[in-house]
Amino acid sequence: MDKIAGLKEILALDPKNSFARYGIAVELASRGETASAVAEFDALLANDPDYTAGYFMAAQTLSSAGRTAEAIERLKSGINCAARSGNRHALSEMQAMLDELDR
């Protein structure tokens, strides 16, 4: 079974399952389906604004698509989320990417 199909089955049972939504977004990004991936990241973060990894992966997806300004905004939101939740590792990774993009 296709990864996305399996994850969508999980979402059908639990529409707010952040892990499944994140998995779909990452899989779409890996397939180069940027618009669909970003839409899934948006849905993820609307339902679970504390899902820190969603900000970082969304920023990476946007950056890979040449959408640097949007990636920077996503990183800033992610850094705020990581600071709020005390996730220093994620904060450090996102800050490093932000420093690279925001030159």
N, C-alpha and C positions, 0 to 999 in steps of 0.2 A: 504494500500500500504506500502511496505517495505520502511523504512527511506532512505536507500541508493538509491533505485530506484527513489524516489521523488527528492532527491538531484541531481541525475544524469540528471533528466529532466530539472532542473534549469540550470545545466552546459551545457546541449545541447543548450539552448537558450542564455546562457551567459557564454562561456568557461572560462572567467577570474573572475567569481564570487567567491571571496575568502571565503565568509561565507559558501557557499555550499561545496566547496572543503574541508574546515576545518571540516565541519559536516561529510562528508564521511570518512575522515581520523579518526576522533574520534570514529565514529561508528565501523569502521573496527578494531580499537585498542580494543574497548570494547568487540568485538567478538573473540579477540585473534589472529586476522589475521595481525600479526606484519609486515611482508614484504609488504603487500598491503597498510597497514596504513602508513608506512614510505615512500613508493612511493608517496602516496597522499600528505603527508606533504612536501616532496621534491618538488612536482609540485606546491603546494601552495606557498612555499617560493621562488621558481624560478620566479613565476609570480608576487608575492607581498612580497618582502623582508622585508617590514615593518609590516607584520602581526605578531606581537609579540607573541600572544598566540600560534601560530604554532610552535615556537621554544620550548616553555615550554612543550606542549603536546607531541611533537615529542621526547623530552628528557625523559619524563615520560614513553612513550611507549618503547623506547630503554632500559631504565633502568629496566623496568619490564621484559624485555626479556633477561636480563643479559648482555646487550651490553653497559657496563658502559663507556668505552672509547668513544664510539660514542655519548652517552648521554652527557658526559662532553663537547665534542666539540660543540654539538648543544646548550647547555646552554651558553657557551662562546659567540657564535654568537647571541643568544637571548639577553644576557646581553648587548652586544654592540648595538643591535637594540633598546632595551628599553632605554638605555642611550641617544641614538640619538633622540628618539622621546619624551623623558622626561617622560616616563612611570615608575615612581618610584616604584609603587606597584609591577608591573611585574618584575622589576629589583630586588627588594627585595626577591620576591618568588624564582626567578631563582638563585640568589646568595645563598640563604639558601640551595637549593637543591644541588648546586654545592659544597658548603662546606661539605655537607653530603657525597657526592660521591667521592670527591677528597681528601680523608683522607689517 
